[in-house]
Amino acid sequence: MKGRVTRRHFLSQALWPRQWRNGMSEIPQGWSGDDQRISRVFKFNSFAEALAFMVEVGLYCERADHHPEWKNIYNKIWVELTTHDAGRVTDKDLALAQHMDKVFSRRSG
C-alpha cells in the first residue's frame, strides 16, 4: 500500500555459549542469568527517578524495536531481557543492557 509504514521484523540470532560469555563480560556487574535470559535490579532514590529511567529507556526500546520485561515498585525496577523470537539472549539484549547501565549511571550519579 502506498504511504503505509510497516516494520520489517527479522529473526534474531541466538548467541553461542562462548559469544554469550564474552558478551556478559562486557556489560557491567549487576547483571546475572544464563543464555536464556539476563536480569538486574535497578534502585533509585525516588519513584520519580525510577520513572524517568523507564521513560528514557522506553524511548530507546521503541527505536530499537526491542522491549524488556520489567516491573517497577516505587524506587526499584526489575528487568529481564531475552529475545523471544530467538528463544534466548541475543546481541539485542546485551546492547539494551549496556544502554540501561549507561542511563542508570548518569541518572543515579
Backbone as ProteinMPNN parsed JSONL, in Angstrom:
{"seq_chain_A": "MKGRVTRRHFLSQALWPRQWRNGMSEIPQGWSGDDQRISRVFKFNSFAEALAFMVEVGLYCERADHHPEWKNIYNKIWVELTTHDAGRVTDKDLALAQHMDKVFSRRSG", "coords_chain_A": {"N_chain_A": [[0.828, -1.18, 0.0], [0.467, 2.172, -0.794], [2.132, 4.743, 0.945], [1.897, 3.519, 3.389], [3.402, 2.672, 6.406], [5.487, 0.166, 7.488], [6.922, -2.149, 9.801], [9.787, -4.056, 9.435], [10.436, -7.219, 10.423], [13.037, -9.194, 11.583], [14.29, -12.393, 12.237], [16.081, -12.885, 15.173], [19.417, -13.814, 15.892], [20.372, -16.339, 18.044], [22.832, -16.344, 20.621], [25.873, -18.146, 20.639], [27.194, -20.282, 23.247], [29.853, -19.398, 23.933], [29.906, -16.827, 22.777], [27.913, -15.65, 24.302], [29.061, -15.717, 26.903], [31.294, -14.055, 26.46], [29.952, -11.673, 25.78], [28.565, -11.172, 28.168], [30.704, -10.583, 29.805], [31.324, -8.083, 28.975], [29.382, -6.331, 29.832], [28.418, -4.247, 32.594], [28.912, -5.246, 36.081], [26.328, -6.739, 38.038], [24.374, -7.63, 36.427], [22.837, -10.752, 35.867], [22.269, -14.223, 35.076], [21.536, -16.526, 32.44], [22.099, -18.177, 29.247], [19.524, -18.024, 28.359], [18.066, -15.891, 29.499], [18.739, -12.651, 30.891], [19.118, -10.687, 33.873], [18.474, -7.889, 36.085], [18.377, -5.687, 38.921], [17.496, -2.386, 39.362], [18.018, 0.31, 41.493], [16.726, 3.313, 42.708], [16.725, 6.697, 44.068], [14.191, 7.699, 44.347], [10.704, 7.414, 43.367], [10.16, 9.084, 41.191], [12.68, 9.315, 39.93], [13.073, 6.666, 39.144], [10.943, 6.372, 37.372], [11.631, 8.281, 35.403], [13.918, 7.047, 34.367], [12.726, 4.743, 33.238], [11.154, 5.916, 31.235], [13.09, 7.145, 29.572], [14.649, 4.897, 28.793], [12.605, 3.413, 27.653], [11.957, 4.901, 25.327], [14.272, 4.511, 23.832], [14.03, 1.75, 23.481], [11.775, 1.592, 21.839], [12.775, 2.749, 19.468], [14.739, 0.87, 18.867], [13.206, -1.329, 18.528], [12.979, -3.369, 20.422], [12.107, -4.778, 23.391], [12.039, -4.706, 26.967], [11.244, -7.013, 29.647], [9.812, -5.808, 32.411], [9.391, -4.562, 35.764], [8.083, -2.243, 38.043], [8.304, -1.036, 41.296], [7.806, 1.454, 43.414], [10.837, 2.758, 44.032], [12.371, 0.888, 42.733], [13.36, -1.101, 39.945], [12.814, -4.021, 38.286], [14.367, -5.956, 35.891], [14.203, -8.073, 33.074], [15.793, -9.554, 30.371], [15.415, -10.948, 27.201], [15.368, -12.401, 23.958], [12.593, -12.999, 22.337], [11.892, -14.141, 19.797], [14.14, -15.567, 19.191], [14.385, -17.192, 21.321], [16.163, -16.985, 23.371], [19.055, -15.235, 24.793], [20.308, -12.537, 22.882], [22.42, -10.452, 20.783], [20.928, -8.115, 20.803], [19.859, -8.009, 23.381], [22.14, -7.747, 24.966], [23.089, -5.286, 24.043], [20.961, -3.648, 24.846], [21.137, -3.981, 27.623], [23.619, -2.76, 28.105], [22.985, -0.151, 27.345], [20.992, 0.476, 29.245], [22.546, 0.439, 31.58], [24.239, 2.619, 31.111], [22.395, 4.748, 31.128], [21.415, 4.463, 33.738], [23.761, 4.924, 35.278], [24.239, 7.59, 34.687], [21.9, 8.821, 35.628], [21.794, 8.106, 38.306], [24.052, 8.986, 39.422]], "CA_chain_A": [[0.0, 0.0, 0.0], [1.208, 3.421, -0.863], [2.075, 5.573, 2.134], [1.796, 2.732, 4.621], [4.685, 2.384, 7.032], [5.496, -1.127, 8.174], [8.194, -2.552, 10.39], [10.263, -5.349, 8.96], [10.97, -7.993, 11.532], [13.98, -10.237, 11.224], [14.574, -13.278, 13.356], [17.358, -12.62, 15.807], [20.26, -14.989, 16.042], [20.79, -16.65, 19.414], [24.274, -16.368, 20.813], [26.504, -19.402, 21.051], [27.651, -20.139, 24.644], [31.073, -18.581, 24.039], [29.509, -15.453, 22.493], [27.16, -15.177, 25.466], [30.028, -15.458, 27.989], [32.056, -12.849, 26.09], [29.042, -10.54, 25.885], [28.304, -10.905, 29.588], [31.897, -9.978, 30.406], [31.417, -6.697, 28.519], [28.402, -5.471, 30.492], [28.807, -4.051, 33.994], [28.436, -6.179, 37.098], [24.967, -6.482, 38.471], [23.542, -8.468, 35.579], [23.04, -12.185, 36.072], [21.391, -15.035, 34.254], [22.134, -17.562, 31.61], [21.915, -17.866, 27.832], [18.089, -17.892, 28.086], [17.632, -14.549, 29.893], [19.581, -11.96, 31.866], [18.283, -9.827, 34.715], [19.124, -6.95, 37.005], [17.513, -4.776, 39.667], [17.999, -1.02, 39.466], [17.421, 1.0, 42.64], [16.853, 4.762, 42.619], [16.414, 7.422, 45.303], [12.771, 8.043, 44.41], [9.852, 6.926, 42.29], [10.325, 9.973, 40.03], [13.915, 8.933, 39.242], [12.829, 5.373, 38.506], [10.049, 6.616, 36.246], [12.405, 8.966, 34.361], [14.741, 5.999, 33.766], [11.875, 3.905, 32.396], [10.752, 6.689, 30.057], [14.245, 7.291, 28.679], [14.968, 3.584, 28.23], [11.48, 3.032, 26.811], [12.089, 5.555, 24.022], [15.336, 3.772, 23.142], [13.482, 0.437, 23.117], [10.892, 1.78, 20.681], [13.624, 2.95, 18.283], [15.447, -0.384, 18.6], [12.181, -2.368, 18.379], [13.346, -4.457, 21.338], [11.49, -4.323, 24.64], [12.341, -5.517, 28.149], [10.214, -7.386, 30.609], [10.219, -5.09, 33.616], [8.384, -4.271, 36.788], [8.502, -1.131, 38.888], [7.643, -0.775, 42.57], [8.37, 2.664, 43.987], [12.139, 3.193, 43.517], [13.096, -0.259, 42.177], [12.93, -1.647, 38.659], [13.317, -5.362, 38.0], [14.443, -6.089, 34.437], [14.624, -9.334, 32.471], [15.978, -9.401, 28.934], [15.533, -12.122, 26.344], [14.82, -12.153, 22.633], [11.582, -14.048, 22.238], [11.898, -14.876, 18.537], [15.303, -16.462, 19.193], [14.251, -18.1, 22.453], [17.328, -16.835, 24.263], [19.747, -13.945, 24.758], [20.98, -12.185, 21.625], [23.139, -9.172, 20.831], [19.966, -7.068, 21.145], [19.736, -7.948, 24.839], [23.386, -7.211, 25.518], [23.117, -3.855, 23.721], [19.991, -2.977, 25.709], [21.701, -3.982, 28.976], [24.642, -1.715, 28.144], [22.307, 1.152, 27.314], [20.36, 0.679, 30.555], [23.594, 0.761, 32.541], [24.684, 3.998, 30.85], [21.346, 5.646, 31.607], [21.394, 4.35, 35.187], [24.922, 5.59, 35.887], [24.057, 9.028, 34.503], [20.776, 9.291, 36.425], [21.95, 7.814, 39.728], [25.351, 9.515, 39.835]], "C_chain_A": [[0.874, 1.245, 0.0], [1.03, 4.218, 0.426], [1.997, 4.819, 3.455], [3.189, 2.409, 5.144], [4.573, 1.052, 7.76], [6.883, -1.37, 8.741], [8.559, -3.911, 9.824], [10.914, -6.052, 10.134], [11.888, -9.083, 10.998], [14.206, -11.1, 12.449], [15.965, -12.98, 13.883], [18.12, -13.918, 15.966], [20.656, -15.168, 17.502], [22.305, -16.692, 19.473], [24.744, -17.774, 21.17], [27.012, -19.214, 22.47], [28.885, -19.253, 24.798], [30.756, -17.11, 23.774], [28.766, -14.853, 23.688], [28.107, -14.835, 26.607], [30.837, -14.198, 27.694], [31.2, -11.603, 26.229], [28.761, -10.171, 27.326], [29.509, -10.262, 30.253], [32.031, -8.509, 30.024], [30.385, -5.773, 29.151], [28.771, -5.369, 31.968], [28.261, -5.126, 34.937], [27.046, -5.78, 37.539], [23.979, -7.272, 37.638], [23.854, -9.926, 35.878], [22.103, -12.934, 35.144], [22.145, -16.101, 33.513], [21.859, -17.222, 30.151], [20.445, -17.759, 27.43], [17.567, -16.485, 28.401], [18.621, -13.979, 30.904], [18.706, -10.992, 32.643], [19.136, -8.942, 35.611], [18.038, -6.156, 37.723], [18.219, -3.427, 39.728], [17.277, -0.352, 40.623], [17.758, 2.482, 42.57], [16.519, 5.398, 43.957], [14.934, 7.727, 45.453], [12.017, 7.384, 43.261], [10.05, 7.764, 41.028], [11.586, 9.626, 39.243], [13.752, 7.605, 38.513], [11.963, 5.546, 37.257], [10.785, 7.297, 35.094], [13.317, 7.976, 33.631], [13.908, 5.163, 32.798], [11.445, 4.639, 31.129], [11.913, 6.791, 29.076], [14.594, 5.964, 28.016], [13.846, 3.132, 27.288], [11.536, 3.648, 25.424], [13.177, 4.885, 23.188], [14.796, 2.43, 22.641], [12.568, 0.537, 21.903], [11.709, 1.945, 19.407], [14.305, 1.656, 17.879], [14.492, -1.533, 18.296], [12.561, -3.611, 19.191], [12.963, -4.016, 22.747], [11.783, -5.266, 25.799], [11.062, -6.025, 28.814], [10.654, -6.697, 31.885], [9.036, -4.802, 34.504], [8.95, -3.171, 37.671], [7.655, -1.101, 40.151], [8.442, 0.325, 43.258], [9.718, 3.008, 43.352], [12.977, 2.051, 42.929], [12.478, -0.696, 40.858], [13.618, -2.991, 38.474], [13.25, -5.558, 36.489], [14.867, -7.504, 34.07], [14.692, -9.113, 30.971], [16.136, -10.765, 28.276], [14.966, -11.723, 24.987], [13.874, -13.298, 22.32], [11.64, -14.823, 20.927], [13.103, -15.803, 18.408], [15.22, -17.476, 20.327], [15.398, -18.041, 23.439], [17.929, -15.441, 24.134], [20.435, -13.762, 23.405], [21.758, -10.887, 21.838], [22.214, -8.018, 21.188], [19.858, -6.893, 22.651], [20.989, -7.351, 25.465], [23.504, -5.715, 25.239], [22.148, -3.081, 24.61], [20.5, -2.917, 27.148], [22.758, -2.887, 29.109], [24.007, -0.33, 28.152], [21.661, 1.454, 28.671], [21.402, 1.071, 31.596], [24.111, 2.181, 32.353], [23.67, 5.005, 31.393], [21.321, 5.645, 33.125], [22.562, 5.102, 35.823], [24.806, 7.104, 35.751], [22.974, 9.565, 35.429], [20.978, 9.064, 37.918], [23.23, 8.413, 40.296], [25.236, 10.749, 40.603]], "O_chain_A": [[1.877, 1.334, 0.707], [-0.083, 4.353, 0.935], [2.029, 5.431, 4.523], [4.046, 1.929, 4.402], [3.658, 0.848, 8.558], [7.882, -0.865, 8.229], [7.719, -4.808, 9.749], [11.838, -5.527, 10.756], [11.536, -9.803, 10.063], [14.301, -10.594, 13.567], [16.914, -12.839, 13.111], [17.533, -14.984, 16.152], [21.207, -14.258, 18.12], [22.971, -17.033, 18.496], [24.079, -18.493, 21.915], [27.247, -18.075, 22.875], [28.942, -18.435, 25.716], [31.275, -16.234, 24.465], [28.971, -13.691, 24.038], [27.976, -13.775, 27.22], [31.041, -13.368, 28.58], [31.666, -10.584, 26.739], [28.722, -8.991, 27.671], [29.346, -9.469, 31.18], [32.769, -7.766, 30.672], [30.494, -4.554, 29.024], [29.364, -6.289, 32.53], [27.287, -5.814, 34.63], [26.647, -4.622, 37.423], [22.868, -7.554, 38.088], [25.007, -10.285, 36.116], [21.241, -12.333, 34.502], [23.236, -16.518, 33.901], [21.434, -16.108, 29.843], [20.146, -17.437, 26.28], [16.734, -15.949, 27.67], [19.252, -14.711, 31.666], [17.68, -10.531, 32.144], [20.315, -9.194, 35.857], [16.934, -5.976, 37.21], [19.39, -3.34, 40.098], [16.053, -0.439, 40.723], [18.916, 2.864, 42.397], [16.078, 4.713, 44.88], [14.465, 7.987, 46.561], [12.614, 6.868, 42.316], [10.101, 7.223, 39.924], [11.564, 9.641, 38.012], [14.239, 7.442, 37.394], [12.225, 4.94, 36.218], [10.588, 6.935, 33.934], [13.47, 8.058, 32.412], [14.331, 4.906, 31.671], [11.381, 4.034, 30.058], [11.739, 6.55, 27.881], [14.81, 5.915, 26.805], [14.113, 2.537, 26.244], [11.199, 2.987, 24.442], [13.021, 4.711, 21.98], [15.074, 2.025, 21.512], [12.586, -0.336, 21.036], [11.381, 1.353, 18.379], [14.44, 1.367, 16.69], [14.924, -2.596, 17.853], [12.474, -4.741, 18.71], [13.444, -2.994, 23.235], [11.776, -6.485, 25.63], [9.963, -5.527, 28.567], [11.743, -6.964, 32.392], [7.878, -4.795, 34.086], [10.135, -3.166, 38.004], [6.427, -1.137, 40.081], [9.601, 0.138, 43.629], [9.742, 3.509, 42.227], [14.165, 2.231, 42.659], [11.261, -0.667, 40.672], [14.845, -3.086, 38.501], [12.202, -5.351, 35.878], [15.777, -8.067, 34.679], [13.772, -8.557, 30.37], [16.894, -11.616, 28.741], [14.163, -10.795, 24.897], [14.303, -14.425, 22.071], [11.457, -16.04, 20.93], [13.085, -16.73, 17.597], [15.903, -18.5, 20.3], [15.579, -18.95, 24.248], [17.38, -14.577, 23.451], [21.049, -14.681, 22.863], [21.752, -10.309, 22.925], [22.649, -7.046, 21.805], [19.775, -5.769, 23.147], [20.903, -6.542, 26.389], [23.966, -4.958, 26.093], [22.467, -1.987, 25.076], [20.315, -1.905, 27.824], [22.788, -2.169, 30.108], [24.446, 0.556, 28.884], [21.778, 2.569, 29.181], [21.15, 1.956, 32.414], [24.391, 2.873, 33.332], [24.039, 5.988, 32.035], [21.219, 6.705, 33.743], [22.374, 5.834, 36.795], [25.248, 7.829, 36.642], [23.118, 10.664, 35.965], [20.378, 9.774, 38.725], [23.467, 8.357, 41.503], [26.247, 11.313, 41.02]]}, "name": "protein", "num_of_chains": 1, "seq": "MKGRVTRRHFLSQALWPRQWRNGMSEIPQGWSGDDQRISRVFKFNSFAEALAFMVEVGLYCERADHHPEWKNIYNKIWVELTTHDAGRVTDKDLALAQHMDKVFSRRSG"}
